[in-house]
Amino acid sequence: MLLVIVKPIWQHFRTYWLGQVFQANYFSYHFCVPTFMLIQMTFPPTRGETIKLVAQMFKVTYEFAEKRLAMFGSRINSMLFFEKLHTYI
């Protein structure tokens, strides 16, 4: 006897909906504070001053700027990591 467990349709919708929410949030960070503009900026020496500068320049909240800079820093660090990795291969 073959037993098949099927998820209720609302669980599939919930997974789809959460994915859509994630994409919308991700888009909002990049739309409000574009990466190409961050790359062109000269940042102050401290993290707090940098967050305040980004928040003021792009007219976003401090928390929003903090999250966006964390995303930006993560991307830059991963790019540097793969560049170094590529030089060793």
Buried (B, 14 or more C-beta within 10 A) or exposed (E): EEEEEEEEEEEEEEEEEEEEEEEEEEEEBEEEBEBEEBEEEEEEEEEEEBBBBBBEEBEBEEEBBBBBBEBBEEEEEEEEEEEEEEEEE
